[in-house]
Amino acid sequence: MVEVARKAKVSISTVSHVLNGTRNVEPETRQRVLDAIESTGYRQDALARALRRSQTDSIGLVVSNAGEPAFAEMVHGVEHAAAENGLTLVLASSAEDINRERKAVQTLLNRRVDGLILARAAESDPALLDALEQEKPPTILLDRIFPDLPFDQVGADNRETMRQLAAHLLAAGHKRFAVVAGDVRVPTLRERMDGFVDAIFEARISLDDQVVISGTDNDAIAVELKNHLGTGAITALIACSTPLAALSLQTMSDIGLSTPGNLAFATFDGFDKPELFTPQLTTVRQPAFDMGVAAVKLLVERLRTPEASPRTVRLRQRIEWRESTENYDPQDDVTGLTLDNKSGTL
């Protein structure tokens, strides 16, 4: 800074004001400082600046599976909103491993990020949240919502969307379903199952006649699904995630079944470019990008008002009705945003 000030023929404090925007500087003087910075190759010492200001202008994000399409979109949303707020994003993936999750969180905190956004692993250690509650770094829980936690949370309205999806298929005459639920330890998938049960009870038909396939072993899921579909009793199939949709469609193909000819089919999350599929698939589209944006917004507000009451935001999903469920009813589409009544609005 001394060399920059000497070249620009200004004081060191003027250089500081230009760099940090702490006071208006005459345009001509400001340009001389910028020219001097360029000629000397000067860079701010970010670490020293962070120590002096007690903030790093960075946030940490830990996701459970950065390669899964919905999480990838959430990452894009967080990155976009962070940049708009002048924040740098530091990203880590736990790969659904609780030890990697704990290490990732600790590493980010050691790097003194200003706040943390966490999409928890399926079997996340409760002690991790206990530690975060005690240390009190500003923390937002993303996607996988857990009731009654002392943290701000952002997720989707999975239960209601599944209820509407199943109710639409029930109204079309389907009475026997197979739901490929996956790892129901994950709150998102468990909420989708709860919504399916809601729809079945509302329709006053037997839950015992429905097939729900859960677990983490894809080979075992495929075998069980193949056995049930082979009976011919199932007329509608719902997959609760993109990987489970791929597994379900492959299993149907293996035994010579098609949609919508043999089965109505719908999936959550879905695939890019659905127009390339024949037939086109009915899909529940997560507002994943918007969830990432909302998480950053909550985090910025938490940084400004650390003592405010925790809030839970749920974004509504959109049902995109296509050929695989035979009927399209635009009145059933779901859009918008809701906020639990804990405080405030977004």
C-alpha positions as CSV (number, residue, x, y, z in Angstrom):
1,M,0.0,0.0,0.0
2,V,2.9,2.3,0.7
3,E,4.2,1.7,-2.9
4,V,0.8,2.3,-4.4
5,A,0.4,5.5,-2.4
6,R,3.8,6.7,-3.5
7,K,3.1,6.0,-7.2
8,A,-0.4,7.7,-7.0
9,K,1.0,10.6,-5.0
10,V,-1.7,10.1,-2.3
11,S,-1.8,9.1,1.3
12,I,-2.0,5.5,2.5
13,S,-5.5,6.2,3.9
14,T,-6.7,7.3,0.5
15,V,-5.6,4.0,-1.0
16,S,-7.5,2.3,1.8
17,H,-10.6,4.3,1.1
18,V,-10.4,3.3,-2.6
19,L,-9.9,-0.4,-1.8
20,N,-12.6,-0.7,0.8
21,G,-15.1,1.9,-0.4
22,T,-15.2,3.5,3.1
23,R,-15.2,7.1,1.8
24,N,-15.9,8.9,-1.5
25,V,-12.7,9.7,-3.4
26,E,-12.5,12.2,-6.3
27,P,-12.7,10.3,-9.6
28,E,-9.4,11.5,-10.9
29,T,-7.6,10.6,-7.6
30,R,-9.4,7.2,-7.6
31,Q,-8.2,6.5,-11.1
32,R,-4.6,7.3,-10.2
33,V,-4.8,4.8,-7.3
34,L,-6.3,2.1,-9.5
35,D,-3.6,2.7,-12.1
36,A,-0.9,2.4,-9.4
37,I,-2.5,-0.8,-8.1
38,E,-2.4,-2.3,-11.6
39,S,1.2,-1.2,-12.3
40,T,2.5,-2.6,-9.0
41,G,0.4,-5.9,-9.1
42,Y,-0.9,-5.1,-5.6
43,R,-3.3,-7.5,-4.0
44,Q,-5.0,-7.2,-0.7
45,D,-4.0,-9.6,2.1
46,A,-7.4,-11.3,2.5
47,L,-6.4,-13.1,5.6
48,A,-5.1,-10.0,7.4
49,R,-8.2,-8.1,6.3
50,A,-10.5,-10.9,7.6
51,L,-8.7,-10.9,11.0
52,R,-9.0,-7.2,11.3
53,R,-12.7,-7.1,10.3
54,S,-13.6,-10.4,12.1
55,Q,-15.3,-11.6,8.9
56,T,-14.2,-13.3,5.7
57,D,-17.0,-12.6,3.3
58,S,-17.3,-16.3,2.7
59,I,-19.9,-19.0,3.5
60,G,-19.6,-22.7,3.6
61,L,-22.0,-25.2,2.0
62,V,-22.0,-28.9,2.8
63,V,-24.3,-31.1,0.7
64,S,-24.9,-34.8,1.0
65,N,-24.5,-35.6,-2.7
66,A,-23.2,-32.9,-5.0
67,G,-23.7,-35.0,-8.1
68,E,-27.4,-35.6,-7.7
69,P,-29.3,-33.3,-10.0
70,A,-31.5,-31.6,-7.4
71,F,-28.5,-30.9,-5.1
72,A,-26.5,-29.6,-8.1
73,E,-29.2,-27.1,-8.7
74,M,-29.2,-26.1,-5.0
75,V,-25.5,-25.5,-5.3
76,H,-26.0,-23.2,-8.3
77,G,-28.7,-21.3,-6.4
78,V,-26.4,-20.8,-3.4
79,E,-23.5,-19.8,-5.6
80,H,-25.7,-17.3,-7.5
81,A,-27.1,-15.7,-4.3
82,A,-23.7,-15.6,-2.6
83,A,-22.1,-13.8,-5.5
84,E,-25.0,-11.2,-5.5
85,N,-24.3,-10.6,-1.8
86,G,-20.5,-10.3,-2.3
87,L,-19.8,-13.6,-0.6
88,T,-17.4,-16.4,-1.7
89,L,-18.8,-19.9,-1.6
90,V,-16.7,-22.8,-0.2
91,L,-18.3,-26.1,-1.1
92,A,-17.9,-29.6,0.4
93,S,-19.8,-32.9,-0.2
94,S,-20.3,-35.5,2.6
95,A,-21.4,-38.3,0.1
96,E,-23.9,-39.4,2.8
97,D,-21.0,-40.2,5.1
98,I,-21.4,-38.9,8.6
99,N,-17.7,-38.8,9.3
100,R,-17.0,-36.8,6.1
101,E,-19.9,-34.5,7.0
102,R,-18.4,-33.8,10.5
103,K,-14.9,-33.2,9.1
104,A,-16.3,-30.9,6.3
105,V,-18.2,-28.8,8.8
106,Q,-15.2,-28.5,11.1
107,T,-12.9,-27.6,8.2
108,L,-15.2,-24.9,7.0
109,L,-15.5,-23.5,10.6
110,N,-11.7,-23.6,10.9
111,R,-11.5,-21.5,7.7
112,R,-13.6,-19.0,9.6
113,V,-16.5,-18.8,7.1
114,D,-19.1,-16.3,8.2
115,G,-21.9,-18.8,8.1
116,L,-22.8,-22.3,7.1
117,I,-25.5,-24.0,5.0
118,L,-25.8,-27.7,5.6
119,A,-27.8,-30.4,3.8
120,R,-27.5,-33.2,6.3
121,A,-26.5,-36.8,5.5
122,A,-29.2,-39.5,5.9
123,E,-27.8,-40.6,9.2
124,S,-26.3,-37.3,10.3
125,D,-24.9,-37.5,13.9
126,P,-27.2,-35.5,16.2
127,A,-24.1,-34.5,18.1
128,L,-23.1,-32.4,15.1
129,L,-26.1,-30.1,15.5
130,D,-25.6,-30.0,19.3
131,A,-22.1,-28.7,18.7
132,L,-23.3,-26.1,16.2
133,E,-25.9,-25.0,18.6
134,Q,-23.3,-24.5,21.3
135,E,-20.7,-22.8,19.0
136,K,-23.5,-20.7,17.4
137,P,-22.0,-20.1,14.0
138,P,-24.9,-18.8,11.8
139,T,-26.3,-22.1,10.3
140,I,-29.0,-22.8,7.8
141,L,-30.3,-26.4,7.3
142,L,-31.1,-27.0,3.6
143,D,-33.5,-29.5,1.9
144,R,-33.9,-32.0,4.7
145,I,-36.1,-30.4,7.3
146,F,-36.3,-31.6,10.9
147,P,-39.0,-30.3,13.1
148,D,-38.3,-28.3,16.3
149,L,-34.6,-27.6,15.7
150,P,-33.2,-24.2,16.8
151,F,-31.9,-23.4,13.3
152,D,-33.3,-21.7,10.2
153,Q,-34.4,-24.3,7.6
154,V,-35.2,-24.3,3.9
155,G,-37.0,-27.2,2.1
156,A,-39.8,-28.1,-0.2
157,D,-43.4,-29.0,0.5
158,N,-42.9,-32.7,-0.3
159,R,-45.8,-34.1,1.7
160,E,-48.5,-31.9,0.1
161,T,-47.2,-32.3,-3.4
162,M,-47.1,-36.1,-3.2
163,R,-50.7,-36.0,-1.8
164,Q,-51.8,-34.0,-4.8
165,L,-49.9,-36.3,-7.2
166,A,-51.4,-39.5,-5.8
167,A,-54.9,-37.9,-5.5
168,H,-54.8,-37.1,-9.2
169,L,-53.9,-40.7,-10.1
170,L,-56.6,-42.0,-7.8
171,A,-59.2,-39.7,-9.4
172,A,-58.1,-41.2,-12.8
173,G,-59.1,-44.6,-11.5
174,H,-55.9,-46.1,-10.2
175,K,-56.3,-48.1,-7.0
176,R,-53.1,-50.2,-6.8
177,F,-49.8,-48.3,-6.6
178,A,-46.1,-49.1,-6.3
179,V,-44.1,-46.4,-4.7
180,V,-40.3,-46.7,-4.9
181,A,-39.4,-44.7,-1.8
182,G,-35.7,-45.3,-1.4
183,D,-33.9,-44.4,1.9
184,V,-36.8,-43.2,4.1
185,R,-34.4,-42.2,6.8
186,V,-34.0,-39.1,4.6
187,P,-36.7,-36.6,5.8
188,T,-37.4,-35.5,2.2
189,L,-38.3,-39.1,1.1
190,R,-40.1,-39.8,4.4
191,E,-42.3,-36.7,3.8
192,R,-43.1,-37.9,0.3
193,M,-44.2,-41.3,1.7
194,D,-46.4,-39.5,4.3
195,G,-48.1,-37.6,1.5
196,F,-48.8,-40.8,-0.3
197,V,-50.4,-42.3,2.8
198,D,-52.5,-39.1,3.2
199,A,-53.9,-39.5,-0.3
200,I,-54.7,-43.2,0.2
201,F,-56.6,-42.5,3.5
202,E,-58.5,-39.6,1.9
203,A,-59.6,-42.0,-0.9
204,R,-60.7,-44.5,1.7
205,I,-58.9,-47.4,0.0
206,S,-56.7,-50.0,1.6
207,L,-53.1,-49.1,2.4
208,D,-52.4,-52.8,2.6
209,D,-53.1,-53.1,-1.2
210,Q,-50.3,-50.7,-2.0
211,V,-46.6,-51.6,-2.5
212,V,-44.0,-49.4,-0.8
213,I,-40.4,-50.3,-1.6
214,S,-37.7,-48.7,0.6
215,G,-34.0,-49.3,1.3
216,T,-30.6,-48.4,-0.1
217,D,-29.7,-51.5,-2.0
218,N,-30.7,-50.8,-5.6
219,D,-30.4,-54.5,-6.7
220,A,-32.8,-55.5,-3.9
221,I,-35.2,-52.7,-4.8
222,A,-35.2,-53.8,-8.5
223,V,-35.8,-57.4,-7.6
224,E,-38.7,-56.5,-5.3
225,L,-40.2,-54.1,-7.8
226,K,-39.9,-56.7,-10.6
227,N,-41.8,-59.3,-8.5
228,H,-44.6,-56.9,-7.7
229,L,-45.0,-55.6,-11.2
230,G,-45.0,-59.1,-12.5
231,T,-48.3,-59.8,-10.9
232,G,-50.1,-57.3,-13.1
233,A,-52.1,-55.9,-10.2
234,I,-50.1,-52.6,-10.1
235,T,-51.4,-49.8,-12.4
236,A,-49.5,-46.8,-11.2
237,L,-45.8,-46.4,-10.2
238,I,-44.3,-43.4,-8.4
239,A,-40.5,-43.0,-8.0
240,C,-39.4,-40.6,-5.3
241,S,-36.1,-39.4,-6.8
242,T,-34.3,-39.2,-10.1
243,P,-32.0,-42.3,-9.4
244,L,-35.1,-44.3,-8.3
245,A,-36.9,-43.2,-11.5
246,A,-34.0,-44.6,-13.7
247,L,-34.0,-47.8,-11.7
248,S,-37.8,-48.1,-12.0
249,L,-37.8,-47.5,-15.8
250,Q,-35.1,-50.0,-16.3
251,T,-36.9,-52.6,-14.3
252,M,-40.1,-52.0,-16.3
253,S,-38.2,-52.4,-19.5
254,D,-36.5,-55.6,-18.3
255,I,-39.9,-57.3,-17.9
256,G,-41.5,-55.8,-21.0
257,L,-43.7,-53.2,-19.4
258,S,-44.2,-49.7,-20.8
259,T,-45.8,-46.4,-19.7
260,P,-48.5,-45.4,-20.0
261,G,-49.6,-48.6,-21.8
262,N,-49.1,-50.9,-18.8
263,L,-48.5,-48.5,-16.0
264,A,-49.0,-44.8,-15.2
265,F,-45.6,-43.4,-14.2
266,A,-44.5,-40.3,-12.3
267,T,-41.3,-39.3,-10.6
268,F,-39.9,-36.6,-8.3
269,D,-37.0,-34.4,-9.4
270,G,-36.8,-35.8,-12.9
271,F,-34.4,-35.6,-15.8
272,D,-33.0,-32.7,-17.8
273,K,-34.7,-32.2,-21.2
274,P,-37.8,-34.3,-20.5
275,E,-39.0,-33.6,-24.0
276,L,-36.5,-36.1,-25.3
277,F,-38.2,-39.0,-23.5
278,T,-40.9,-41.1,-25.3
279,P,-43.4,-40.9,-23.7
280,Q,-42.7,-37.7,-21.8
281,L,-42.7,-38.3,-18.1
282,T,-44.9,-36.7,-15.5
283,T,-42.5,-35.0,-13.1
284,V,-42.6,-33.3,-9.7
285,R,-40.0,-30.5,-10.2
286,Q,-38.2,-29.3,-7.1
287,P,-37.5,-25.6,-6.8
288,A,-33.9,-26.5,-6.1
289,F,-32.3,-23.4,-7.4
290,D,-34.7,-21.2,-5.5
291,M,-34.1,-23.2,-2.3
292,G,-30.4,-22.4,-2.6
293,V,-31.2,-18.7,-3.1
294,A,-33.6,-18.8,-0.1
295,A,-30.9,-20.4,2.1
296,V,-28.5,-17.6,1.4
297,K,-31.1,-15.0,2.0
298,L,-31.9,-16.5,5.4
299,L,-28.2,-16.7,6.2
300,V,-27.6,-13.1,5.3
301,E,-30.5,-12.1,7.6
302,R,-29.2,-14.3,10.3
303,L,-25.8,-12.6,10.1
304,R,-27.5,-9.2,10.5
305,T,-29.9,-10.3,13.3
306,P,-28.2,-13.2,15.2
307,E,-30.8,-13.2,18.0
308,A,-33.9,-13.5,15.8
309,S,-36.2,-16.5,16.2
310,P,-35.5,-19.5,13.9
311,R,-37.6,-19.7,10.7
312,T,-38.6,-22.6,8.5
313,V,-39.2,-21.9,4.8
314,R,-40.9,-24.4,2.5
315,L,-41.0,-23.8,-1.2
316,R,-43.8,-25.4,-3.2
317,Q,-43.0,-27.9,-6.0
318,R,-44.5,-27.9,-9.5
319,I,-46.2,-31.0,-10.9
320,E,-45.5,-31.2,-14.7
321,W,-48.2,-33.5,-16.1
322,R,-47.2,-35.4,-19.2
323,E,-48.0,-38.4,-21.3
324,S,-46.8,-41.1,-18.8
325,T,-49.9,-40.4,-16.6
326,E,-52.3,-40.2,-19.5
327,N,-54.1,-37.1,-18.4
328,Y,-52.9,-33.5,-18.0
329,D,-54.7,-31.1,-15.8
330,P,-53.1,-27.7,-15.5
331,Q,-55.3,-26.9,-12.5
332,D,-53.2,-29.4,-10.5
333,D,-49.9,-27.6,-11.0
334,V,-48.3,-26.4,-7.8
335,T,-46.4,-23.1,-7.7
336,G,-45.4,-20.5,-5.1
337,L,-43.8,-20.2,-1.7
338,T,-45.0,-20.7,1.8
339,L,-43.4,-19.8,5.2
340,D,-44.1,-21.5,8.4
341,N,-45.7,-19.1,10.9
342,K,-42.6,-18.9,13.2
343,S,-41.8,-15.3,12.0
344,G,-41.5,-13.0,9.1
345,T,-41.7,-13.4,5.4
346,L,-39.4,-13.9,2.5
